[in-house]
Amino acid sequence: SLTGKLRNTAEGAEVVKLPTSSGALLEKLIAHRAEHLTAYQDAAYAQTFRDAVNRVRAAESALVGSGKPLPLTEAAARNLAKLMAY
């Protein structure tokens, strides 16, 4: 599963759910990072960020299904914004 990791226990292995953002929190994260990039450079640069994150979201949603957590998209939003502002 994209939202879990394997943990070994005395009884065997089990999948442990990893924390992921809800849709509203993901939108807030993307908006916040886009605002930062607008201040850093301009609105067009922030739109480049949004477009890239939306491509990741579309691909991940196609794999995991609608309404599911999107940990890859969250990671892309967090880390792409850092790279673009470096």
PyMOL commands that set and color helices and strands:
alter all, ss='L'
color gray80, all
select helices_A, chain A and resi 23-40+43-64+71-84
alter helices_A, ss='H'
color red, helices_A
select strands_A, chain A and resi 4-9+12-17
alter strands_A, ss='S'
color yellow, strands_A
deselect
rebuild
show_as cartoon
